[in-house]
């Protein structure tokens, strides 16, 4: 059974053995991890900025297309509503058509902000790599289901 919970300090080693945690020390949000028993299947980082932003969505290759990312997105949407926000934003690579399809299925649309060029060095515990990409900026308006 799939369980989603915030990343605990004691789980970092277990998660980083199979998934990257590029935003672990970013300091503006929380990682949510999808678990099956003690096995991490995927995660996302929810940046608690205004508006909140989905970041670093990753699912283990062997577990893709099984609903893990969808469950994580629904969980993040709930967290955003509980915290009093009415929308959720994300950036998605112009070349990542599978991710674009996933986000469209969840109701994300162009936020009308144009594109954002991402050019930086990402530091993971396993090493660093350069990113040079162009992202589409999408968002979803969330219905108030907390009342």
Backbone as CSV, one residue per row, in Angstrom:
resi,resn,N_x,N_y,N_z,CA_x,CA_y,CA_z,C_x,C_y,C_z
1,UNK,0.840,-1.180,0.000,0.000,0.000,0.000,0.886,1.244,0.000
2,UNK,0.534,2.216,-0.811,1.290,3.456,-0.952,0.997,4.392,0.210
3,UNK,2.067,4.909,0.811,1.951,5.888,1.892,2.807,7.090,1.523
4,UNK,2.263,8.294,1.724,3.020,9.508,1.455,3.198,10.253,2.763
5,UNK,4.463,10.610,3.038,4.739,11.352,4.268,5.936,12.276,4.044
6,UNK,6.065,13.295,4.891,7.228,14.180,4.773,8.516,13.407,4.999
7,UNK,9.554,13.832,4.313,10.863,13.216,4.485,11.361,13.493,5.896
8,UNK,11.677,12.439,6.625,12.238,12.562,7.973,13.756,12.454,7.873
9,UNK,14.445,13.107,8.799,15.912,13.083,8.798,16.446,11.650,8.775
10,UNK,15.798,10.746,9.488,16.242,9.362,9.542,16.031,8.582,8.260
11,UNK,15.266,9.143,7.308,14.992,8.462,6.043,15.864,8.950,4.888
12,UNK,16.658,9.994,5.126,17.436,10.596,4.034,18.346,9.566,3.371
13,UNK,19.062,8.790,4.148,19.997,7.805,3.587,19.267,6.771,2.725
14,UNK,18.134,6.289,3.198,17.340,5.310,2.468,16.834,5.895,1.148
15,UNK,16.389,7.135,1.178,15.855,7.771,-0.028,16.974,8.069,-1.019
16,UNK,18.076,8.641,-0.541,19.154,8.997,-1.469,19.846,7.781,-2.076
17,UNK,19.614,6.621,-1.536,20.170,5.408,-2.144,19.513,5.113,-3.492
18,UNK,18.277,5.629,-3.701,17.548,5.308,-4.934,16.993,6.536,-5.659
19,UNK,16.988,7.692,-5.016,16.450,8.922,-5.608,17.353,10.096,-5.253
20,UNK,17.409,11.082,-6.114,18.157,12.287,-5.793,17.333,13.193,-4.885
21,UNK,18.007,14.008,-4.102,17.334,15.002,-3.259,18.026,16.352,-3.496
22,UNK,17.850,16.884,-4.691,18.569,18.090,-5.094,18.209,19.305,-4.254
23,UNK,17.048,19.326,-3.641,16.594,20.500,-2.890,16.567,20.258,-1.378
24,UNK,17.309,19.262,-0.932,17.285,18.872,0.473,17.592,20.036,1.404
25,UNK,18.528,20.873,1.041,18.919,21.982,1.916,18.463,23.330,1.378
26,UNK,17.475,23.327,0.525,16.966,24.570,-0.055,16.342,25.465,1.011
27,UNK,15.673,24.870,1.978,15.201,25.616,3.129,13.869,26.330,3.001
28,UNK,13.160,26.137,1.901,11.891,26.851,1.762,10.686,25.932,1.590
29,UNK,10.836,24.671,1.957,9.715,23.769,1.747,9.940,22.420,2.390
30,UNK,9.256,21.436,1.837,9.287,20.091,2.403,9.270,19.074,1.266
31,UNK,10.031,17.994,1.456,9.939,16.847,0.555,8.834,15.928,1.054
32,UNK,8.031,15.445,0.134,7.079,14.382,0.429,7.551,13.150,-0.326
33,UNK,7.577,12.027,0.374,8.084,10.781,-0.198,6.958,9.764,-0.227
34,UNK,6.829,9.069,-1.365,5.885,7.960,-1.505,6.616,6.679,-1.146
35,UNK,6.030,5.923,-0.234,6.638,4.691,0.275,5.724,3.510,0.014
36,UNK,6.334,2.364,-0.212,5.651,1.080,-0.190,6.420,0.266,0.841
37,UNK,5.847,0.155,2.030,6.580,-0.431,3.142,7.751,0.466,3.489
38,UNK,8.968,-0.084,3.494,10.148,0.737,3.782,10.915,1.093,2.513
39,UNK,10.259,0.951,1.353,10.890,1.240,0.069,10.394,2.570,-0.499
40,UNK,11.303,3.559,-0.663,10.893,4.827,-1.270,10.689,4.654,-2.778
41,UNK,9.515,5.109,-3.251,9.178,4.952,-4.667,9.368,6.234,-5.461
42,UNK,9.153,7.369,-4.795,9.257,8.644,-5.481,9.119,9.775,-4.484
43,UNK,9.351,10.991,-4.957,9.228,12.153,-4.084,8.904,13.400,-4.894
44,UNK,8.533,14.439,-4.184,8.462,15.781,-4.750,8.804,16.772,-3.656
45,UNK,9.322,17.901,-4.075,9.603,18.989,-3.140,8.506,20.021,-3.330
46,UNK,7.891,20.422,-2.228,6.883,21.475,-2.253,7.524,22.717,-1.655
47,UNK,7.833,23.689,-2.518,8.397,24.961,-2.049,7.245,25.787,-1.494
48,UNK,7.349,26.186,-0.242,6.285,26.930,0.427,6.529,28.423,0.267
49,UNK,6.446,28.839,-0.993,6.579,30.236,-1.365,5.201,30.699,-1.832
50,UNK,5.059,31.908,-2.309,3.749,32.407,-2.746,3.805,32.771,-4.223
51,UNK,3.174,31.960,-5.088,2.415,30.758,-4.760,3.343,29.557,-4.554
52,UNK,2.867,28.555,-3.828,3.661,27.340,-3.636,4.020,26.715,-4.994
53,UNK,5.132,26.000,-5.008,5.634,25.458,-6.264,6.044,23.996,-6.109
54,UNK,5.575,23.166,-7.052,6.040,21.779,-7.140,7.427,21.790,-7.753
55,UNK,8.351,21.069,-7.143,9.713,20.991,-7.645,10.230,19.570,-7.467
56,UNK,11.211,19.217,-8.259,11.967,17.983,-8.063,11.079,16.747,-7.939
57,UNK,10.108,16.629,-8.854,9.249,15.441,-8.856,10.046,14.308,-9.504
58,UNK,10.181,13.215,-8.765,10.951,12.084,-9.277,10.334,10.774,-8.800
59,UNK,10.223,9.825,-9.720,9.746,8.480,-9.395,10.783,7.498,-9.939
60,UNK,11.082,6.499,-9.150,12.032,5.472,-9.591,11.571,4.893,-10.928
61,UNK,12.515,4.672,-11.819,12.191,4.213,-13.173,11.310,2.962,-13.165
62,UNK,11.570,2.043,-12.251,10.804,0.794,-12.205,9.377,1.000,-11.704
63,UNK,9.070,2.166,-11.174,7.738,2.436,-10.608,6.969,3.508,-11.372
64,UNK,7.491,3.943,-12.498,6.814,4.971,-13.284,5.587,4.402,-13.974
65,UNK,4.622,5.275,-14.198,3.357,4.965,-14.882,2.477,4.031,-14.047
66,UNK,2.673,4.058,-12.729,1.852,3.246,-11.821,1.052,4.120,-10.853
67,UNK,1.053,5.434,-11.072,0.262,6.334,-10.236,1.004,6.981,-9.084
68,UNK,2.295,6.737,-8.966,3.055,7.302,-7.848,3.121,8.819,-7.953
69,UNK,3.494,9.341,-9.115,3.576,10.795,-9.295,2.209,11.440,-9.098
70,UNK,1.166,10.814,-9.594,-0.188,11.360,-9.421,-0.569,11.435,-7.950
71,UNK,-0.236,10.395,-7.196,-0.533,10.405,-5.755,0.250,11.513,-5.053
72,UNK,1.501,11.709,-5.427,2.306,12.770,-4.838,1.726,14.147,-5.169
73,UNK,1.307,14.341,-6.401,0.728,15.628,-6.808,-0.557,15.893,-6.030
74,UNK,-1.425,14.899,-5.916,-2.679,15.083,-5.150,-2.369,15.427,-3.693
75,UNK,-1.364,14.779,-3.130,-0.972,15.056,-1.749,-0.483,16.503,-1.617
76,UNK,0.343,16.936,-2.548,0.849,18.319,-2.519,-0.299,19.313,-2.664
77,UNK,-1.263,19.034,-3.527,-2.410,19.931,-3.691,-3.179,20.063,-2.378
78,UNK,-3.368,18.943,-1.690,-4.048,18.969,-0.396,-3.264,19.827,0.602
79,UNK,-1.962,19.616,0.666,-1.119,20.388,1.586,-1.203,21.884,1.300
80,UNK,-1.226,22.245,0.043,-1.300,23.650,-0.356,-2.634,24.257,0.091
81,UNK,-3.727,23.537,-0.142,-5.051,24.035,0.288,-5.119,24.183,1.802
82,UNK,-4.623,23.196,2.540,-4.638,23.244,4.003,-3.868,24.461,4.514
83,UNK,-2.823,24.850,3.801,-2.005,25.991,4.200,-2.596,27.324,3.726
84,UNK,-3.785,27.272,3.105,-4.498,28.496,2.751,-4.206,29.084,1.381
85,UNK,-3.541,28.337,0.526,-3.250,28.836,-0.819,-4.308,28.341,-1.807
86,UNK,-4.515,29.086,-2.878,-5.535,28.711,-3.856,-4.960,28.301,-5.205
87,UNK,-3.643,28.231,-5.304,-3.037,27.787,-6.558,-1.682,27.154,-6.286
88,UNK,-1.237,26.399,-7.277,0.028,25.684,-7.199,0.724,25.870,-8.537
89,UNK,2.001,26.177,-8.502,2.760,26.462,-9.720,3.870,25.433,-9.890
90,UNK,4.361,25.294,-11.122,5.495,24.420,-11.413,6.183,24.885,-12.680
91,UNK,7.410,24.440,-12.834,8.148,24.616,-14.074,8.410,23.245,-14.663
92,UNK,8.218,23.133,-15.970,8.442,21.851,-16.639,9.233,22.107,-17.922
93,UNK,10.216,21.267,-18.175,11.070,21.428,-19.351,10.238,21.389,-20.629
94,UNK,10.617,22.268,-21.564,9.915,22.263,-22.852,10.128,20.944,-23.589
95,UNK,11.155,20.188,-23.204,11.452,18.913,-23.853,10.879,17.698,-23.123
96,UNK,10.306,17.888,-21.935,9.833,16.756,-21.136,8.338,16.522,-21.388
97,UNK,8.039,15.910,-22.521,6.650,15.696,-22.917,5.885,14.758,-21.976
98,UNK,6.514,13.684,-21.440,5.773,12.848,-20.481,5.346,13.632,-19.238
99,UNK,6.230,14.480,-18.702,5.864,15.284,-17.526,4.776,16.283,-17.881
100,UNK,4.868,16.898,-19.043,3.828,17.839,-19.460,2.470,17.146,-19.526
101,UNK,2.456,15.944,-20.050,1.215,15.175,-20.133,0.648,14.884,-18.743
102,UNK,1.525,14.483,-17.823,1.106,14.215,-16.445,0.480,15.460,-15.829
103,UNK,1.158,16.591,-15.943,0.658,17.816,-15.322,-0.636,18.297,-15.979
104,UNK,-0.754,18.147,-17.290,-2.021,18.498,-17.951,-3.176,17.655,-17.411
105,UNK,-2.927,16.356,-17.233,-3.978,15.470,-16.695,-4.423,15.922,-15.312
106,UNK,-3.547,16.585,-14.583,-3.883,17.077,-13.247,-4.411,18.504,-13.259
107,UNK,-4.641,19.062,-14.429,-5.272,20.368,-14.534,-4.339,21.563,-14.563
108,UNK,-3.037,21.351,-14.726,-2.101,22.467,-14.816,-2.155,23.060,-16.219
109,UNK,-2.102,24.387,-16.292,-2.147,25.113,-17.558,-1.081,26.206,-17.548
110,UNK,-0.810,26.747,-18.704,0.157,27.836,-18.843,-0.231,28.975,-17.911
111,UNK,0.720,29.441,-17.108,0.450,30.513,-16.143,0.504,31.895,-16.780
112,UNK,0.856,31.959,-18.065,0.926,33.244,-18.744,2.167,34.050,-18.385
113,UNK,3.211,33.382,-17.903,4.428,34.061,-17.471,5.595,33.836,-18.420
114,UNK,5.339,33.235,-19.553,6.420,32.944,-20.491,7.238,31.757,-20.034
115,UNK,8.479,31.704,-20.488,9.369,30.604,-20.127,10.441,31.117,-19.173
116,UNK,11.131,30.186,-18.540,12.221,30.517,-17.620,13.436,29.679,-18.015
117,UNK,14.552,30.353,-18.228,15.782,29.620,-18.536,16.443,29.223,-17.229
118,UNK,16.788,27.964,-17.125,17.453,27.422,-15.949,18.871,27.051,-16.361
119,UNK,19.840,27.727,-15.753,21.243,27.432,-16.031,21.963,27.485,-14.694
120,UNK,22.264,26.303,-14.170,22.886,26.222,-12.848,23.587,24.888,-12.670
121,UNK,24.328,24.793,-11.604,24.970,23.540,-11.211,24.130,22.947,-10.081
122,UNK,23.716,21.706,-10.241,22.947,20.983,-9.225,23.926,20.115,-8.441
123,UNK,23.866,20.236,-7.126,24.765,19.459,-6.265,23.956,18.395,-5.527
124,UNK,24.271,17.157,-5.791,23.682,16.024,-5.084,24.768,15.375,-4.245
125,UNK,24.343,14.535,-3.349,25.333,13.815,-2.535,26.210,12.920,-3.389
126,UNK,25.700,12.517,-4.549,26.446,11.619,-5.428,27.289,12.376,-6.449
127,UNK,27.215,13.714,-6.443,28.008,14.505,-7.373,27.228,15.702,-7.891
128,UNK,27.857,16.460,-8.749,27.257,17.667,-9.310,27.090,17.509,-10.813
129,UNK,26.114,18.237,-11.368,25.937,18.254,-12.816,25.351,19.588,-13.234
130,UNK,25.639,19.956,-14.482,25.175,21.229,-15.024,23.792,21.060,-15.648
131,UNK,22.940,22.061,-15.454,21.616,22.100,-16.064,21.543,23.355,-16.926
132,UNK,21.109,23.181,-18.154,20.854,24.303,-19.059,19.580,23.934,-19.804
133,UNK,18.459,24.509,-19.388,17.153,24.077,-19.885,16.212,25.279,-19.938
134,UNK,15.144,25.128,-20.648,14.084,26.129,-20.696,12.814,25.489,-20.177
135,UNK,12.187,26.160,-19.230,10.974,25.634,-18.604,9.759,26.448,-18.986
136,UNK,8.668,25.731,-19.129,7.343,26.333,-19.219,6.852,26.531,-17.789
137,UNK,6.173,27.618,-17.511,5.653,27.883,-16.168,4.150,27.656,-16.196
138,UNK,3.713,26.671,-15.436,2.297,26.287,-15.402,1.774,26.439,-13.987
139,UNK,0.456,26.544,-13.874,-0.146,26.561,-12.545,-1.537,25.944,-12.589
140,UNK,-2.016,25.671,-11.411,-3.355,25.102,-11.240,-4.056,25.882,-10.141
141,UNK,-5.260,26.318,-10.449,-6.109,26.936,-9.421,-6.777,25.799,-8.646
142,UNK,-6.745,25.911,-7.342,-7.262,24.848,-6.485,-8.591,25.259,-5.882
143,UNK,-9.550,24.376,-5.954,-10.841,24.631,-5.312,-10.689,24.493,-3.813
144,UNK,-11.427,25.297,-3.069,-11.388,25.224,-1.608,-12.238,24.052,-1.161
145,UNK,-11.567,23.000,-0.679,-12.294,21.813,-0.200,-12.082,21.632,1.293
146,UNK,-11.545,22.655,1.971,-11.264,22.524,3.401,-12.429,22.948,4.262
147,UNK,-13.432,23.620,3.697,-14.544,24.089,4.534,-15.702,23.130,4.546
